[in-house]
């Protein structure tokens, strides 16, 4: 075993196979986190009760609890508990879900029959709409970018190309990036709108994020703001900058994982166009909710925050991901599932089986992982398909019953069925919604883009 580096902590991190890289205080062999490994006047370190992943001196516990990063912080004004959660009555959800691996062959066959029957008549063959955008051409042609970075750039370029085709890249907009992570998608939208005025960005991410690209945006015409909140509790019309400017909103996301997509859709087309203050309000009729937000010529006295004052949702562009992480409680397509004779039990199995669409290509993925960029892909938190493939491949015992191609076909059907429920939901809310392949499967196995614009559109399409 090699010795710790000079001036570094002497604690050996077993799971990483190396010494801790923290710098101890002068005269100490161990850093503060691992100081319990040396005698310090009999002082005892204990796990933090807020987060047992780190420790603290027992005699300094109360002081630590006041400043611990895991302490409960004051809720922001735009936090409204479960505003976008969806189903509140959990009675219809079975208490115990039988694992997919426990199903008999007959039960599996019945599920596949139900799946194919429900999918009959749906548009299963999506059109390819692989586009690009000038804003990313320089980065795409830069040889310094490795293969992993190149794949992300191609996806971002196509998302921007699809946004441009829908006339969503323009002045006087607020772009809300859900599941923003480092904020790369907003970064490229900002580059594309370099000479456009009155543009703002809201980056929604529930976790603290390292290596953010927010600092690259120094121009005066665009405003970047991070909202550290779970989408489930985000009330957009309470965000101060939206209350003040009331700009039309464009919701965007790259690989918005599972239930997060449903939460984001409900956040945009329901809670944003209605009051977040009371649950007893009458819901808006199921016509175009975007059209309800036109500015009224006269306001009733004392009613300063009516829905007529709010600007509409101009569009939605979300790259879908991880259907196996969907949740019946949050799913926006429950009415569609019920209309085709399906319920929470079938949804549970279909969302698990949806992972077969990508684990069917597991052999290709594992071969590719030996290439030079495998480390970059593993460390990239924006992509999910590699983890998905590993977990799905060994999670059940049905591999011997169905071939790889059969599993892949069934998985794709499950994904399209879940996505169709989202499309119907958006259509009922007054949007023109569509699904399309926005990149090649070699670039990303999760290559479906959901788009939606108000119907009729807010911005008339140019005449030819």
N, C-alpha and C positions, 0 to 999 in steps of 0.2 A: 504494500500500500504506500503510495507516495505521500510525502509530508505536505502539510498545508502551505500555501504560498506565504511569502514574507509579509508579516503584518496582518494576516488573515486569521479568522476564527479557526480553532482547532477541532471543532465538532465535525464528525464525518456524517454526511447525509446519505444514509444507506440506500434509499430508493433512487437517488440520483448517481450513486457511485462516485461521489467526490466530496471534498471538504466544503463547508459553508464558506461563502465568499464575502461575508460581512466583516467589517473592520472593528476589532474590539477596542475598548477604551485603553488608554496608555497604562501599561503594567498588567494588563489582563490577557489571558490566553483565549477566552471565549467572548463572543459578542453578547449583548444584552439578552437576546432570545435564548441562548444556550449557556448563560452564566450559571445556571443551577448545577452545571457539571464540575464546577470548582468551588472550593470552600470560600464563602463570603460572609464570615461572621455569623454562620448558621442561618442566614436569610433563606427563606424557602420560596421557590417559584411554583405557582399553581396555574392550571388552565384558566383562561379568561372565561367567565360565565356567559359573556355575550357571544364569544366566538372561540371555542376550544382549540382552534388551529394555532393560536399563539398563547404564550404564557406571560405571567406578570408576577412581580414580587408580592407576596401575600400582605406585607405591611404597607404596600402602596396601592392596594386594590381599589379603594374608594376614589383615590385621585385618578387612577387609570380609567375607571368607569365613566368619569365625566368627559374624557377626551378620546375614548376608544372609537375608532372608525366604524365599529359595528353597532354603536349605540343608536337608539331610535332618534331620528332627527325630526324637527318640526316639519309638518306636511306643507307643501307649497299650496298656493291658492287654487291652482288648477287640479289638485288632487281631490277626486270625489270617489269615495269607496265603491268599487264594483260598478261604476257607471256604464262600462262597456261589457260587463261579464256575460250578459245574456240570460240564460235560464236560471231562475231563482228557486223554482220548485224542483228539488232533487228527487222527488218521490218516484219519477218515472225512470230513474237510473238504477239498474240492479246493483245491490250491495256487493255481490261477489261475481267477478268476471272470470270465467274459466279460461285459462291460457290457451293460446292457439295450438300449442303442442299437445294439449290434452284431448283435442277433437278426434273423433273416430273418422274413418274414411267416408262413411255415409254422411256424417255431419258436415264434413268439408265439401262433399259433392253438393249437398243441399245449399250451402252458402254460395258456391259458384253458380248454381242454377239461379238463385235469387239475384246475384250480381248481374248476370247476363240478361235476365228478364228486365231488371230495372234500367240497364244500360241500353236496351233495345230502342232504337229511334233517336238516340242522342248523337250529337256530332262528335265522333270519337277521333276522326282524322283531322288534326289541327293543321292549319296552313302555316307554312314557314314565312316568317317576317324577320329575317336576319338583316338588320340594317347597321349603319355606322353613323358617326358624326365627326365633322371636321375638327371639333375641339380636341379629339383624342388622336388625331392622325400622327402628330409628332411623337407622342408617347408610344404608339403602336409600331412605329418604325425605328424606335430607339433600340439598338442591339444590346444596350446595358440591361434591359429588362429580361429577366429569365422567363422560362416557359410558364411558370405559375402566375407571375405578374401579367404576362401576355394574355393568359386566359381571362383573368379578371378584367383587363382593359377591353377585351373584345366584348365581354358581357355588358360592361358599362357603356361602351360605344353604341351597342344595339339598343339598350334601354333609352339612351338619349335620342337615338334615331327614331324610335317609336314615339317618344314624347313629342319630337318635332313634327312627326306625321300627324299627330293628333292636335297640333297647334297649342301645345301646353308650355312651350318655351317662349316666354314673352315678358314684357314689363308688368309691373303692378301685380305681382303674385307672391304668395307665401308658400314655399316648398317645405312640406313636412316629411322628413325622412324617418320612417319607423324602423326600429332595430338598427340604428345608425352605425353602431360600432365606432370605427375610426372616422366615419363621415366622408368616405371616399366618393360615394355617389353624389352627395351634395357638392363636393369639391368640383366634380366635373360639370355638374349643372351650372355652377357659378362660373367656371371657365367658359362654358358655352354662351353665357349671358354677360360677357365681359363689358360690353358697351350698352347694357340695358339698365334703365333706372328703376328705382323703387322695387327692389327685390329683397326678400328676407327668407331666412332658412331657420327652421326649427328642427333640431336633431334629437329625436326621442330615443333614449337608451336607459334601461333600468340599472345597468351596472356601470361602475366607474371604468373608464377605458384608457388604456395606455397608448402612446404613439398617435394621438389624435392629429388630424391634419387641419384642424380649425385655425391654427395660428397662421396658416398660409394666406388667409383672406384678409387683406389689409385695405382693399379699396373701399371708398366711402359709400358707394351706391348699394352695397349688399350688407345685410345684417345677419350675423350668425349667433344663434342662442341654443344652448343645450338644455333639454328638459330631462332630468334624471328621475324618471317615474315609470312604473309599469304601465303599459298601454291600457291594461284593464281598468285603471283608475284615472285615466287622463281625460279631462273635460277641456276640449280645445277652446271653446268660447269663453273660458276663464283665463286663458293665457293673456297676460297684460298687453303684449305687443299686438295680438290679434284683436283684442277689445279696442285698442286705440286706433289701429289703421283699417281694420275690417277688410283686408285684402282677400280676393278669391284664393282658395287653398288648393294646392296640388299635392296629393298624397303619393309618396314614392317609397320603394323598398327593394333591396336586393337580397334575395334569399331570406325572406321573412318567414321564420320557422313555424310550421304547424299552426297551432291555435293563435299565434300572434297575428296571423293574417286576418282571422275572423275578428279579433279584437280591434284591429286597425280599421277594418271595413265598418264595423259598428260605430267606432269612434268618429269616423268621417260622415257617414250618411244618416246616423241617428242622433247621437248625443251632441254633435256640432250644430245641428239644425234645430235643436229643441233646447229648452231650459235645463240646466243641470241642478237647479235648486230644489225642485219638487218632483215626486214620483206620481202625483195625482193629476198632472196635466194631461189633457187629451192628446193622444199622438196625432201627428199630422196625417192627413189622408194619403193613401198610397198612390199619389201621383208624383210627378217629378219634384222631389224635395228640394232639389237645387233651384227649381223655378219659383219656389215659395219665398225665396230670399230677396226678390227684387225690392228695391227701395220704394216704400209707399210714399205717395205725395203728401199725406197728412198722418201724423202720429196722434194716437189718443193721449190725452193729458195724463201725465204720471206713469206712462208706460214706455220707459226709455230703452228697454232691452228686448223688444219684441223681435221675433224671428225675421220680420221684414227688414230690420236694420242690418242684419248680418249678410255678409257677402257669401256667395255659394261655394260649393266644392266644384272646382273647374275640371278636375280629372283625377284619376287614380291609375297608377302604373306600378305594379308589384310583381317581382319575380318570385314565384312560389317555391316552397321548399318543405321537406320533412313532413309529409302528410301523416306519417306514423306518430307524430306528436300532436295531432289534432285532438280536440276534446268535445264531446257531445254537449257539454254544458255551454261552451262558448261558440259552437258551430253555428254559422248564420243560415245554413241550408237545412235546418231541421224540418221545416214545412215541406220542402221538396222530398226529403226522405220519407216522410209520412205519406205523402201523396202517391208514392210508388210502393207502398206497403212495407216500408222498412222502419226500423226504430233504433234505439240506443244499443241494443245487443248486436244487430248487424253492423252498425257503425263501428262498434268496438273492434270487430273482427276485420272489417274492411280497412280500417286505418292501420291495423297491424300488417295486413296482407299487402298494403300499398308499398311497403318497403321492398317487396319482391321485385318491383320494377327496376330497382337499381342494384340489388344484390344478385340479380341474374347476370350482371356483368362483373361479378366479383373477381373472376379469373383475370379479366383484362385489367381491372384496377390493381390487383396484387402484382401483376407483372410490371405495370407502369410505376409502381412504388419503388422499384429498384433503380429508377433513373435518378439523375443528379438532383432534380427538383423535388424529390419526395419529401425531404425535410421541410422545404418551404410550404408544401401543401399540408403537411401534418400540423405545422405550427400556425397556419392561417385560420383564424377563427371565423372568417366569413363563409367558408365552405363547410358543408356538412355531410356530403355524400360518402366520404371515406369512412367516417365513424358509423354512419348509417349502415353501410354494407357489412362492416365487421359485426355489428350487433345483430343484424337481421339474419345473417347467414347461419349462425349456430344457435338461434333462439328457439327453433322448433325441430320436430322430428319428421317433417313431411317431405324432406328433400328426396327421400327414396321413393315417395309416392308420385311426385310431379317432376317432370323434367325442368331444366333451367329455363327453357323457352316458354313452357306452360306457366311457370311461376312468374316470369317476366310479363307475359301477356295479362295474367290475372292482376298483377300489381298495377300495371298501367290502367286497366279498367277501373280499379279501385280509386286511383288518383283522379281519373276523369269524372267519375261519379261524384266524388267529394267536391271537385272544382265546379261541376255543373250546378250543384246546390248553391254555390257562391254566385254564379252567374244569374240564376233565377232570382236570388235575393236582391241583387243589384237592379235587375230589370223591374222587379216589383217596386223598388224605391225610385224608379224613374230614370234609370241610367241605361245607356247603350253599352253593354259589356261584351267582352270577347276574350278568348284564349288563343295564343299563338306560340309557336316555337320561335324563340328570339335568338337562339344560338345553337350550334351543333352539339350533339351529345358527346362528342370527343372533347369539347370545351368544358361542358358541365352536364352531368346526368340529370340535374334539376334544371331543365331548359325551357320551362313554360312560363310565359308572361301573361298576367291578367291585366287588362286595361278596361277602363270605364270612363265615359264622359256623359254629361247630362244629355237627355233626349227631350227636346231639341237642344243642340249644342249652344253654349254661351257665346261662342265665337263663330260666326258663320263661316263655313268652308269657302275658300276662294273659288270663284267661277273660272272655268277654263276658257 
